[in-house]
Each structure stands twice: as structure tokens, then as C-alpha cells.
Amino acid sequence: MDRDSSDEDDDRHTLIHLNDTKSLPHQIPTSPRSASTPPRSSFRIEELESQIRRRFRLSFNKRYLFAIVLPLLILPIFFSADIRSLFSSNISSLNFNTVSDRIKESQLQALYLLNQQQSSLLSLWNHTFVNSNNNVTAVQFDDMKAALLNQITLNKHIQQILLSPHKTGDAVENGTVLDPNYGGYSFDRCRKVDQKFSERRTIEWKPKPNKFLFAICLSGQMSNHLICLEKHMFFAAVLGRTLVIPSSKFDYQYDRVLDIEHINGCVGQKAVISFEDFMEIKKNHGHIDRFICYFSSPQPCYVDEDHLKKLRSLGISMGKLENAWKNEDTKKASRKTVKDVEEKFASDDDVIAIGDVFFADVETDWVTQPGGPIAHKCKTLVEPSKLIVLTAQRFIQTFLGSDFIALHFRRHGFLKFCNVKNPSCFYPIPQAADCITRMVERANTPIIYLSTDAAESETGLLQSMVMLNGKTIPLVKRPPRSSAEKWDALLYRHGIEDDPQVEAMLDKTICAMASVFIGAPGSTFTEDILRLRKGWGTASLCDEYLCQGEVPNFIAGEE
């Protein structure tokens, strides 16, 4: 321990005192003796010298004996008493900590982490044992490899903690710095997926003047319609036509959830127009010159008589419906190519319609690639309006933060839907909670955004069972409207706050911005979120369907 300046001054004074011959009390005079002074005998001189030596040795021995004995007296006190409490009034500001205390602290930390490691390894062992009789998929193998690598990292962490009390200089406190690429492996198990946008296969959308494709989407709810609309855009690009968005009196009010001008801006020209603009161009006498049905079964163009009447009531006239193929069924759609589409739907007529194409299987790998099949300068063409995106961002900033899991937990009507499938996709709450907890552990994420139509009885039970290391993982839902909260002010300012489709699109947008997404298998709502995540570059390697690869541990009988 370095001594302060006062200690150095004392040492310097002592050295000067010992070396200054004029101040020594027993120094023999060197001046010449006077003639009057009687000479001293040799005996007296030797006696005096002997006396001086004895006194000097006694003084020397006492000084060094005291220096040796003093530490021996202090050491028992040091190890038997809390030195900080003895001198707390003098050294509390120095944050004094003994090596012994640091060792004890690091040992306790190491024991806690070893207990965590034991639990994780037992969980991994049990999971491996359960699946030992089945073929391990590539995803399961990656999970097991990532789990083992995490344990290697934890072991290294424990070693650093145990060694930290013995480190000096620039050693990191508690040894918490880890090499993220320890052993040449990356531990970011849930890193973003490289979508390789530069390798996209695209087609230019260059509409011919006054050539229109009338979009018709009737299957299912909004998510189905958006997928259908995106496929219509691909058909319009292949056929060189402007796409006409359906009227809100015939379909959903798309301008509340989508920004049509965003699509045109991304493509670089007016490729999409509203129904109202189309009718203005046609001077309120819209006519579909050819109605060429993509699907012939279960009914031509997948359009029933009620919807045909709605079209006519909007001022749309049409001729007889014709089938492109004789036996094209929505339940067994055959694969088609761009060449097939060009051969069947190419026409010189100004306005054509082909009916609902949600089930169409045309160049699926091309159509479903990140960013879609059409060349554009944006991330995606079909995406939420700016108002919804900003509202989602404000909600995330208010309640979630940048690191959260999004869970689409569909339940309403899903029990019957899933149980006719083999295997079923409807999981009991305890099994679902286990699957969600494993994802929380893998993603190391502290909070979950819950997008669900489930009853409070189900979500309450789910919340009580999603726990990790004795800590409850919060399941956050969008709260009821409160004037004290401003995150949703934009929706109220523009009068679209209570629209179910706006709320559904808001849920999709929040889920699309999550670190990790857990979807509902078989749900087009989930599929649309996955499409957005791929297009926006937010898709994670951990994105998956709920309890992916598992069968429900209990399935009810049929009616």
C-alpha cells in the first residue's frame, strides 16, 4: 500500500537525524585538547566506547523488535474482526473490500449459476430422451446445439467469476465479459434472417393505358383478402394492367388499413387505383368486358349470386362468366406458371376480372419471397398505413421496448378448425405455456405481446403458467382506451379508432416488429404477419408456430 506524503516526510527526517554528526548525543569531540586538560586514560576511553555501543544496540534492537511484533499483533485482529466496522468512520468512502470477501461473493455467484446450469442440462437431457425414438429434425438439432453452446458459455462465465477476485489491473468486475463467438460459434440463436433481397426474382409492373384488372376477393376475412389482393397485383403485373381496388360497399374499406399511394410510389407509376377513381374514369358506367374465372369449382370465379348483385348495384355491368380451365377447384388448386396465366388471361379488352385468387397456386416460390414478386423500391407493397405503423411504434415504446416476443394465440373457432386436421393444432393451455416458456428461455426475452381472441379465462390461466426461473413473464395486451394515454391518439384524431380491421392491422404491425414471433398454425393472420416480417427484415431464426413439431397431448372426440 502506498504511503502518503506525511509518511515520506517522517522517513526523511529520521534519515537526516541519524546522519547529522553534529546532533548525535554521544559524538566524540574532534577539536584539539587544550594543554590544561588532563589526558584521559585508555581505560576510560574504551569504557565510554563500550557504553555507547551497548546503548546503540539496545536502541536498535527495541526499534526493530517493535516493528516485527506489531504486525503479529495486528494480524489476529484483522482476521477475527470486521476491519471495516472498526474503522468505518475513517475509511467508509474508500469502498474497502477484502480479498476474502470478494472470494466469498464470487463463490456464491458461481454456486447460483451452477444451479442454473444443472437445471438447464436436466431440461436438455429430458427433452433429448423424449425425442430419442424419433428422427431429430434440423431445427431440433440446431436447438440442442445452441443449448449446449449456451452451457459452454455459462461455464466460462462461472470460471471468470471464480477467477475475478485474483485478477488485477484491467480485469472486469465479476468476470461478466464473454466472447460472443466463443469457440467459433455465434450464440445469437434468434438473430435476424438474411433475406438476400439482392437475389430477389422480380417482374416490372408497367400497366398499359386504360387496361384494368378488377380485383375481387371474397374468401375468409381481411387477412385472406390481403393475400388475395397481393396475388391480384402479381397477375396485373404479368398482364400489364392497372389494378382496381374493390369498393368498401362490396369488400373491406381498404383505405383505412392500406396506403394506395404508397404502392404507386414504390412501383414508380400509377399501378393501383381506387374503385371511385375507376368509376370516374368510366363516367360511372363501369363494365367488365370479360369475366374469365380462374376457378371453376365449387362455383365459377368463386363468386356467388349475392355478390354479383352487389356489383351490379354499384353500377358494374358484365357479360357471361367463362372458365379458364374446366376443373380448377379451390380445394385442389393445381400449380400454374406465368406462361399459363398469359395464355389464359391475355386480352385486348379494357377491363377484365378473374374472380377470387386466394387459393391460386401460381409461381408460389416467386410470389411468397421476401418483398414479393414485383420490382419496387420499398420493403413491401402491401403494408399497413403510416397511421397504423406510427401507432404501433408508439405502443411498443410505451409498453414493450425493443426486445419482446409477439404471440398470436388464436382460440375462437380454432378448436373445431384444428381438430379436423391431422395432427390437430389446438393445444391445451398448460402445454402451450410450456412451449412459450421454452421460447422465452431460448430468446432470452423479458416480455410477450399477446395478440389473441381468447377469453379472459384462458389468457389468465396462460399468464399464471408462463414462468421462467420462478419469475412470471408478462403477457401484454392492448389496453382499453384511456384519455390519459397518448400512444393511440393518431387513430382517434383521424376517426378510425373503433374499426375492427384497423385494430387487427395494428396487432399485425406490432407482431411484425417483434424480436421473435410465435404464430398460430393454419391461420392466415399469422401468415400475413410472417409476410410482413420477411419484407421488413424483422424475421428471426426463432420465429415458429406455437408448439411446432408437437402433437396436442389431449384431443377431444368428433361430433
C-alpha positions, 0 to 999 in steps of 0.5 A: 500500500502506498504511503502518503506524503506525511509518511515520506516526510517522517522517513526523511527526517529520521534519515537526516537525524541519524546522519547529522554528526553534529546532533548525535548525543554521544559524538566524540569531540574532534577539536584539539585538547587544550594543554590544561586538560588532563589526558584521559586514560585508555581505560576510560576511553574504551569504557565510554566506547563500550557504553555507547555501543551497548546503548546503540544496540539496545536502541536498535534492537527495541526499534526493530523488535517493535516493528516485527511484533506489531504486525503479529499483533495486528494480524489476529485482529484483522482476521477475527474482526470486521476491519471495516466496522472498526474503522468505518468512520475513517475509511467508509468512502474508500469502498474497502473490500477484502480479498476474502470477501470478494472470494466469498461473493464470487463463490456464491455467484458461481454456486447460483449459476451452477444451479442454473446450469444443472437445471438447464442440462436436466431440461436438455437431457429430458427433452433429448430422451423424449425425442430419442425414438424419433428422427431429430429434425434440423431445427431440433438439432440446431436447438440442442446445439445452441443449448449446449453452446449456451452451457459452454458459455455459462461455464466460462462465465462461472470460471471468470467469476471464480477467477475475478477476485485474483485478477488485477489491473484491467480485469472486469468486475465479476468476470461478466465479459464473454466472447460472443463467438466463443469457440467459433460459434455465434450464440445469437440463436434468434438473430435476424434472417438474411433475406438476400433481397439482392437475389430477389426474382422480380417482374416490372409492373408497367400497366398499359393505358386504360387496361384494368384488372378488377380485383375481387376477393371474397374468401375468409376475412381481411387477412385472406383478402390481403393475400388475395389482393397481393396475388391480384397485383402479381397477375396485373403485373404479368398482364400489364394492367392497372389494378382496381381496388374493390369498393368498401360497399362490396369488400373491406374499406381498404383505405383505412388499413392500406396506403394506395399511394404508397404502392404507386410510389414504390412501383414508380407509376400509377399501378393501383387505383381506387374503385371511385377513381375507376368509376370516374374514369368510366363516367360511372358506367363501369363494365367488365368486358370479360369475366374469365374465372380462374376457378371453376369449382365449387362455383365459377370465379368463386363468386356467388349470386349475392355478390354479383348483385352487389356489383351490379348495384354499384353500377358494374355491368358484365357479360357471361362468366367463362372458365379458364380451365374446366376443373380448377377447384379451390380445394385442389388448386393445381400449380400454374406458371406465368406462361399459363396465366398469359395464355389464359388471361391475355386480352385486348379488352379494357377491363377484365376480372378473374374472380377470387385468387386466394387459393391460386397456386401460381409461381408460389416460390416467386410470389411468397419471397421476401418483398414479393414478386414485383420490382419496387423500391420499398420493403413491401407493397402491401403494408399497413398505413403510416397511421397504423405503423406510427401507432404501433411504434408508439405502443411498443415504446410505451409498453414493450421496448425493443426486445419482446416476443409477439404471440398470436394465440388464436382460440375462437373457432380454432378448436373445431378448425384444428381438430379436423386436421391431422395432427390437430393444432389446438393445444391445451393451455398448460402445454402451450405455456410450456412451449412459450416458456421454452421460447422465452428461455431460448430468446432470452426475452423479458416480455410477450405481446399477446395478440389473441381472441381468447377469453379472459379465462384462458389468457389468465390461466396462460399468464399464471403458467408462463414462468421462467426461473420462478419469475412470471413473464408478462403477457401484454395486451392492448389496453382499453382506451384511456384519455390519459394515454397518448400512444393511440391518439393518431387513430382517434384524431383521424376517426378510425379508432373503433374499426375492427380491421384497423385494430387487427392491422395494428396487432399485425404491425406490432407482431411484425416488429417483434424480436421473435414471433410465435404464430398460430398454425393454419391461420392466415393472420399469422401468415400475413404477419410472417409476410410482413416480417420477411419484407421488413427484415424483422424475421428471426431464426426463432420465429415458429408456430406455437408448439411446432413439431408437437402433437396436442397431448389431449384431443377431444372426440368428433361430433 
